[in-house]
Amino acid sequence: MKKFTVLLLLMMLGKAAFSADLGRVTEPVKDVENTITLTGELVFDWLDISQLKRDEAIDYYKGILFDESTVYKYKRKDFRAQYKDHLKDQKYKEHYMLVKNGVKETENENLCGFYYKDNLLISYAIQYKDDLKTVYYYDTYGNLRYVDKFSDNYPNFPYYSKQYRANGSLVSAIYFMSHDMQYMYMSDKSFKGAWYKDKMYDRHAKQVLTRTNW
């Protein structure tokens, strides 16, 4: 199960969500002493700035993601009651086949599959079009594994998401600057890395991960 969780996290946290393309930065985002520069487009200078500036940026976005309203652990009973209609995907066989055949959208849903070594489907996600601020992740038997909860301004950048396990415990939080740029933190507030397009860099600007689904 731990291996499954790690694989799923690395793939879906690099996804930048289903509808990231729907939003674009239209207003200036508060910068961290010019760490991030906006001149019509976001400039990614993580590799060029000083370590002090990187640390300031990490602390700045951490403060946004983990404020006094952050819930680190919902009561399992309450969390599952809130999502009781989604604990089991009643159409999992249909969704499995759709995803396997490359279908990304139906009349009412956005779909996404997560694969191990490109061909083994290990999980899929559903975003219902009447509730775009929530994404449900299922195993291939239709059992709920994770829930992504997006901030109210989604899909307009910048926004953030917080992911919870089906038992109500926080997994991670991501600040989305744009479709290309995200800052990822784990539930203990530790900085996982800064994504830019298909590459993730750690706090010291060392490349640590790549992704194929950007």
C-alpha positions as CSV (number, residue, x, y, z in Angstrom):
1,M,0.0,0.0,0.0
2,K,2.9,2.4,0.8
3,K,4.4,1.8,-2.6
4,F,1.0,2.4,-4.3
5,T,0.6,5.6,-2.3
6,V,4.0,7.0,-3.2
7,L,3.5,6.2,-6.9
8,L,0.1,7.8,-6.9
9,L,1.3,10.9,-5.1
10,L,4.2,11.5,-7.5
11,M,2.0,11.2,-10.5
12,M,-1.0,13.1,-9.4
13,L,0.8,15.8,-7.6
14,G,2.5,16.6,-10.9
15,K,-0.8,16.8,-12.7
16,A,-1.6,20.5,-12.0
17,A,-5.2,19.3,-11.9
18,F,-7.7,18.7,-14.7
19,S,-8.7,22.2,-15.6
20,A,-5.5,24.2,-15.1
21,D,-5.6,25.3,-18.6
22,L,-8.9,27.0,-18.0
23,G,-7.3,29.8,-15.8
24,R,-4.7,32.3,-16.5
25,V,-3.1,35.0,-14.4
26,T,-4.9,38.2,-15.0
27,E,-3.9,40.2,-11.9
28,P,-0.4,40.7,-10.4
29,V,0.5,38.1,-7.7
30,K,2.2,39.4,-4.6
31,D,5.9,38.6,-5.1
32,V,8.5,37.8,-2.5
33,E,10.9,40.6,-2.9
34,N,11.0,40.0,-6.7
35,T,11.6,36.3,-6.4
36,I,8.7,35.9,-8.8
37,T,8.4,38.5,-11.5
38,L,5.2,39.1,-13.5
39,T,5.5,40.9,-16.8
40,G,2.5,39.5,-18.6
41,E,3.9,36.0,-17.9
42,L,5.4,34.3,-14.9
43,V,9.2,34.1,-14.8
44,F,10.7,31.1,-13.2
45,D,14.1,32.0,-11.7
46,W,14.4,29.3,-9.1
47,L,17.8,28.3,-10.5
48,D,19.2,31.8,-10.6
49,I,18.2,33.4,-7.3
50,S,20.1,33.2,-4.0
51,Q,19.4,30.5,-1.4
52,L,18.0,33.3,0.8
53,K,15.5,34.2,-1.8
54,R,14.4,30.6,-2.3
55,D,14.0,30.1,1.4
56,E,11.9,33.3,1.6
57,A,9.7,32.1,-1.2
58,I,9.3,28.6,0.5
59,D,8.3,30.3,3.8
60,Y,5.9,32.7,2.0
61,Y,3.9,30.1,0.2
62,K,3.9,27.8,3.2
63,G,2.3,30.6,5.2
64,I,-0.5,30.8,2.6
65,L,-1.1,27.1,2.5
66,F,-0.9,26.3,6.2
67,D,-2.8,29.1,7.9
68,E,-5.0,29.0,11.0
69,S,-7.9,27.5,8.9
70,T,-5.9,24.5,7.8
71,V,-7.4,21.1,8.9
72,Y,-4.7,18.5,9.2
73,K,-7.0,15.7,10.3
74,Y,-10.8,15.5,9.9
75,K,-12.6,13.1,12.1
76,R,-12.8,10.0,10.0
77,K,-16.6,9.6,10.6
78,D,-17.3,13.2,9.6
79,F,-15.1,13.2,6.6
80,R,-16.6,10.0,5.2
81,A,-20.1,11.3,6.0
82,Q,-19.3,14.4,3.9
83,Y,-18.2,12.3,1.0
84,K,-20.6,9.4,1.5
85,D,-21.9,9.5,-2.1
86,H,-18.3,9.2,-3.4
87,L,-16.8,6.5,-1.2
88,K,-17.5,4.0,-3.9
89,D,-17.6,4.7,-7.6
90,Q,-20.7,2.8,-8.7
91,K,-19.7,3.1,-12.3
92,Y,-16.1,2.1,-11.8
93,K,-16.1,-0.6,-14.5
94,E,-17.4,2.0,-17.0
95,H,-14.9,4.6,-15.9
96,Y,-12.1,2.1,-15.9
97,M,-12.7,1.2,-19.6
98,L,-13.2,4.9,-20.6
99,V,-9.8,5.8,-19.0
100,K,-8.1,2.8,-20.5
101,N,-9.3,3.9,-23.9
102,G,-8.0,7.4,-23.4
103,V,-11.3,9.1,-22.8
104,K,-10.7,12.3,-20.8
105,E,-14.1,13.8,-20.8
106,T,-17.7,12.8,-20.8
107,E,-20.8,15.0,-20.7
108,N,-20.7,15.3,-16.9
109,E,-17.2,14.4,-15.9
110,N,-13.5,15.0,-16.5
111,L,-11.4,11.9,-16.2
112,C,-7.7,11.1,-15.7
113,G,-5.8,7.9,-15.4
114,F,-2.5,7.2,-13.6
115,Y,-0.3,4.5,-14.8
116,Y,2.7,2.4,-13.7
117,K,5.3,2.1,-16.4
118,D,3.0,3.7,-18.9
119,N,0.6,0.8,-19.4
120,L,-0.7,-0.5,-16.1
121,L,-3.6,1.6,-14.9
122,I,-3.3,1.8,-11.1
123,S,-5.8,4.6,-10.3
124,Y,-8.1,7.1,-11.9
125,A,-9.7,10.4,-10.9
126,I,-13.0,12.0,-11.5
127,Q,-13.9,15.7,-11.5
128,Y,-17.6,16.3,-11.8
129,K,-18.5,19.3,-14.0
130,D,-21.1,20.6,-11.5
131,D,-18.4,20.6,-8.7
132,L,-15.0,21.5,-10.3
133,K,-13.5,22.3,-6.9
134,T,-13.3,18.7,-5.9
135,V,-11.5,15.7,-7.4
136,Y,-12.0,12.1,-6.4
137,Y,-9.2,9.5,-6.8
138,Y,-10.1,5.8,-6.9
139,D,-8.3,2.5,-7.2
140,T,-9.2,0.3,-10.1
141,Y,-12.0,-1.3,-8.0
142,G,-13.8,2.0,-7.5
143,N,-12.7,2.6,-3.9
144,L,-12.1,6.2,-2.9
145,R,-8.5,6.8,-1.9
146,Y,-8.0,10.6,-2.0
147,V,-9.9,13.8,-2.3
148,D,-8.5,17.0,-3.7
149,K,-10.1,20.2,-2.4
150,F,-9.4,23.4,-4.4
151,S,-9.6,27.0,-3.1
152,D,-12.6,29.1,-4.0
153,N,-10.9,31.0,-6.8
154,Y,-10.1,27.8,-8.7
155,P,-9.7,27.6,-11.7
156,N,-8.3,31.2,-11.8
157,F,-4.7,31.4,-11.0
158,P,-3.2,31.6,-8.5
159,Y,-5.1,29.0,-6.5
160,Y,-4.2,26.1,-4.2
161,S,-5.3,22.6,-3.5
162,K,-5.2,20.4,-0.4
163,Q,-5.4,16.6,-0.7
164,Y,-6.8,14.3,1.9
165,R,-6.8,10.5,2.3
166,A,-10.2,8.9,2.5
167,N,-9.8,8.7,6.2
168,G,-9.7,12.5,6.5
169,S,-5.9,13.0,7.0
170,L,-4.1,15.7,5.1
171,V,-1.6,14.4,2.5
172,S,-0.2,17.5,0.8
173,A,-0.8,21.0,-0.3
174,I,0.1,22.7,-3.6
175,Y,0.2,26.4,-4.6
176,F,-0.5,26.8,-8.3
177,M,1.1,29.9,-9.7
178,S,0.2,28.9,-13.2
179,H,-0.2,25.8,-15.4
180,D,3.6,25.6,-15.5
181,M,4.6,26.5,-11.9
182,Q,3.6,25.0,-8.7
183,Y,5.0,24.8,-5.1
184,M,4.4,21.5,-3.3
185,Y,4.4,20.8,0.4
186,M,3.7,17.7,2.5
187,S,1.3,17.5,5.4
188,D,4.1,18.2,7.9
189,K,4.7,21.6,6.1
190,S,8.0,20.3,4.6
191,F,8.8,21.6,1.2
192,K,8.7,18.9,-1.5
193,G,9.7,21.0,-4.4
194,A,9.0,23.6,-7.0
195,W,7.6,22.3,-10.3
196,Y,8.4,24.1,-13.5
197,K,6.8,22.4,-16.5
198,D,8.1,18.9,-16.4
199,K,10.8,19.2,-13.8
200,M,10.8,19.5,-10.0
201,Y,13.5,21.3,-8.1
202,D,14.2,21.1,-4.4
203,R,15.0,24.0,-2.1
204,H,18.6,24.1,-3.2
205,A,17.6,24.2,-6.9
206,K,18.6,20.6,-7.6
207,Q,16.4,18.7,-10.0
208,V,14.8,15.8,-8.2
209,L,11.8,14.7,-10.3
210,T,10.4,14.7,-13.8
211,R,6.8,14.2,-14.9
212,T,5.3,13.1,-18.2
213,N,1.7,14.4,-17.7
214,W,2.4,18.1,-17.6
